[in-house]
Amino acid sequence: MDDSDDRVRVWLVERDLDQRNLVTLVYATPDGDRRYRRQLSSAALDRGADVTAATTVAPADLEPVEDPDRRKQYAEEARRVADDRDPDEPL
């Protein structure tokens, strides 16, 4: 069974670097209600790991965004990125 139709497009809305040189990428749905978090080492990024404006994920990989202010922020940023970038465009 092909579940590719079940995948959800999410847009890059946040990128953080912590003290351990881990980069956390947060992608959100256009309404800001759900997010997908991905962590990469900064070394992986240096080696060319793909970070694109958008990605598609399985619905089970999304988590709810509980904070209403954060939902609004994510929705605004997702809309901005979607308007300005192609989904496969590297960022």
Backbone as a ProteinNet text record, in pm:
[ID]
protein_1_A
[PRIMARY]
MDDSDDRVRVWLVERDLDQRNLVTLVYATPDGDRRYRRQLSSAALDRGADVTAATTVAPADLEPVEDPDRRKQYAEEARRVADDRDPDEPL
[TERTIARY]
84.4	0	88.8	57.8	135.5	74.3	150.8	98.7	154.5	212.3	271.8	168	41.9	-63.4	-95.8	-59.1	-89.1	12.8	120.4	225.9	180.9	238.9	200.5	320.2	297.3	404.7	416.5	539.4	568.8	681.9	683.5	777.6	871.3	997.1	1097.1	1060.3	1045.4	1004.5	1103.4	1195.6	1289.3	1414.2	1527.9	1655.8	1736.6	1780.7	1856.9	1982	2087	2212	2233.6	2257.9	2280.1	2429.2	2460	2599.6	2674.2	2601.6	2665.2	2680.3	2660.5	2668.3	2563.9	2447.2	2333.6	2242.8	2205	2113.3	1973.9	1880	1741.4	1664.7	1605.5	1521.8	1377.1	1294.9	1152.3	1077.9	1001	913.1	770.6	683.9	545.9	448.2	327.7	219.7	183.1	123.7	90.5	-0.3	-80.9	-167.8	-98.4	25.1	102.1	58.5	-40.1	-95.7	-7	74	157.8	299.3	395.4	535.4	608.9	721	812.4	950.4	1016.4	1149.9	1252.9	1363	1473	1601.8	1687.2	1816.6	1928.5	2025.6	2144.3	2266.6	2377.4	2501.4	2545.8	2617.4	2668.3	2764.9	2832.1	2922	2843.7	2725	2641.2	2602.8	2573.5	2541.8	2663	2781	2904.2	2930.1	2886.8	2905.2	2795.7	2701.6	2601.5	2466.2	2431.9	2298.3	2194.5	2090.5	1987.8	1902.5	1897	1801.4	1728.1	1601.4	1522.7	1410.4	1350.9	1242.9	1124.8	1101.5	989.9	1030.1	954.9	970.9	833.1	823	697.3	723.7	629.9	644.7	513.9	525	405.9	332.2	200.6	124.7	164.9	203.9	243.2	370.3	449.4	573.6	552.5	430.6	399.5	353.3	389.2	342.2	264.3	166.3	86.8	168.3	134.5	192.2	88.2	117.5	19.1	3.2	112.6	109.9	48.5	-59.2	-124.4	-33.4	52.8	145.4	245.9	292.7	387.2	318	191.5	115.5	105.5	74.9	63	197.3	304.6	438.9	474.4	448.9	479.7	397.3	269.2	183.5	234.8	271.2	322.1	452.7	542.3	671.9	655.1	569.6	544.7	488.1	397.2	337.7	444.6	530.9	636.6	732.3	775.9	869.5	802.5	677.6	605.7	589	567.1	550.9	682.5	793	923	1011.1	983.1	1075.3	1003	1077.2	1028.9	1050	963.7	976.4	1113.5	1173.7	1302.1	1422.7	1398.4	1508	1592	1722.8	1809.2	1809.7	1814.5	1823.2	1946.8
-118.2	0	124.5	219.5	342.9	448.5	491.2	591.1	730.1	751.8	882	993.3	960.5	1061.8	1106	1026.5	1058.9	1155.5	1181.8	1266.6	1412.4	1487.5	1626.4	1716.5	1822.4	1918.6	2013.4	2030.7	2122.8	2215.3	2335.7	2440.6	2474.8	2504.8	2538.4	2669.7	2664.8	2783.9	2822.6	2732.9	2762.6	2676.8	2736.1	2663.9	2711.1	2616.4	2649.8	2563.4	2620.2	2549.1	2546.2	2426.4	2418.1	2406.1	2392.7	2389	2264.6	2161	2037.5	2034.3	2149.9	2161.8	2078	2062.7	1999.6	2109.4	2094	2188.3	2126.3	2198.8	2154.2	2233.8	2161.5	2222.3	2196.1	2297.7	2282	2319.1	2224.1	2245	2244.1	2329	2336.4	2332.3	2287.5	2291.7	2438	2468.1	2607.5	2675.6	2598.4	2658.5	2672.6	2619.3	2629.1	2533.6	2449.2	2360.2	2240.1	2196.3	2078	2105.9	2036	2057.1	1924.2	1930.3	1817.9	1869.8	1800.5	1842.2	1742.4	1796.4	1714.2	1768.7	1679.6	1722.7	1667.2	1753.4	1717.4	1772.3	1703.9	1761.7	1871.5	1968.3	2073.9	2014.3	1905.2	1837.4	1780	1726.6	1674.3	1786.2	1902.3	2016.3	2057.2	2053.7	2087.5	1990.1	1864.7	1762.6	1768.2	1860.9	1879.3	1816.7	1789.3	1737.2	1836.3	1783.1	1868.2	1938.1	2068.6	2149.4	2231.1	2198.3	2264.3	2346.2	2431.3	2517.6	2437.4	2321.2	2237	2091.2	2008.5	1864.6	1802.7	1675.3	1604.9	1495	1477.7	1379.3	1304.1	1189.1	1112.2	1183.8	1182.4	1247.8	1200.9	1075.6	1022.6	1088	1148.6	1214.3	1358.4	1407.6	1544.6	1546.5	1652.3	1670.5	1801.4	1808.8	1931.5	2046.3	2166.5	2288.1	2340.6	2328.5	2361.1	2511.3	2585.4	2728	2809.3	2885.9	2962.5	3067.9	3130.1	3228.6	3162	3045.8	2970.6	2924	2879.2	2838.9	2955.3	3073.9	3192.3	3224.8	3219.4	3246.2	3146.3	3018.2	2915.2	2934.3	2966.8	2987.1	3104.2	3213	3329.8	3297.8	3228.4	3195.5	3093.5	2993.7	2894.2	2962.3	3054.6	3128.3	3211.3	3277.9	3360.2	3275.1	3162.6	3075.3	3017.4	2974.4	2917.7	3020.6	3145.4	3251.1	3287.8	3276.3	3323.1	3214.6	3088.8	2980.8	2865.2	2793.4	2666.4	2561.2	2460.1	2359.9	2291.8	2265	2194	2287.1	2415.8	2512.6	2498.1	2482.8	2472.5	2602.8	2588.8	2706	2696.4
0	0	0	-87.7	-97.9	-6.9	94.1	187.2	158.6	38.7	9	9.8	-20.5	-18	123.3	222.8	361.7	422.1	351.5	406.6	410.2	503.1	527	497.4	421.1	394.7	513.6	560.1	669.8	625.3	682.6	642.3	756.9	722.6	823.6	891.6	1023.8	1098.9	1208	1241.2	1350.2	1334.1	1370.2	1366.6	1486.2	1570.4	1691.1	1699.2	1756.5	1782.3	1932.5	1987.6	2132.6	2164.3	2293.5	2338.8	2290.6	2254.5	2207.9	2056.2	1993	1847.1	1774.8	1838.5	1772.5	1718.9	1594.7	1532.2	1535.9	1593.1	1595.2	1491.4	1397.9	1295.1	1332.4	1325.5	1352.3	1225	1175.4	1061.2	1114	1059.8	1107.8	991	1022.7	924.7	899	785.4	754	856.3	927.4	1029.5	1164.5	1174.9	1298.6	1407.9	1381.2	1484.1	1518.3	1420.8	1443.4	1395.2	1457.4	1420.7	1411.6	1340.6	1325.8	1362.6	1454.1	1499	1448.4	1396.8	1345.9	1404.5	1455.6	1508.9	1422.4	1396.7	1319.6	1390.7	1375.4	1427.1	1331.4	1384.4	1296.3	1194.1	1230.2	1136.1	1018.1	1044.4	935.8	839.8	894.3	808.1	726	787.7	716	601.6	619	515.6	410	424.5	320	345.7	470.3	499.7	448	387.2	327.3	431.3	422.3	498.2	393.3	373.3	270.5	333.1	252	299.7	351.8	292.1	335.5	324.4	390.9	380.3	397.5	368	392.5	493.5	584.1	691.3	709.9	772.1	807.7	920.4	918.8	1025.9	1166	1179.4	1310.5	1363.2	1274.7	1316.5	1362.8	1353	1394.5	1539	1608.7	1746.4	1754.2	1843.2	1853.7	1912.7	1871.4	1928.7	2026.9	2155.1	2258.8	2282	2278	2311.3	2196.8	2223.6	2117.1	2052.9	2131	2074.3	1981.7	2021.8	1937.5	1809.1	1820	1700.7	1601.9	1653.6	1568.3	1503	1581.9	1530	1419.7	1444.7	1345.3	1218.3	1233.1	1115.9	1031.8	1097	1024	952.3	1020.5	960.1	848.4	867.8	762.9	638.5	657.9	546	474	550.9	491.4	408.4	465.6	394.7	270	281.9	167.4	55.5	91.9	-8.3	-75.8	-2	-51.5	-112	-83.3	-121.3	-189.1	-272.3	-324.3	-215.9	-209.8	-103.1	-97.3	-213.4	-216.9	-212.8	-196.1	-194.9	-68.4	-83.1	35.3	114.9	245.4	333.3	419.7
[MASK]
+++++++++++++++++++++++++++++++++++++++++++++++++++++++++++++++++++++++++++++++++++++++++++

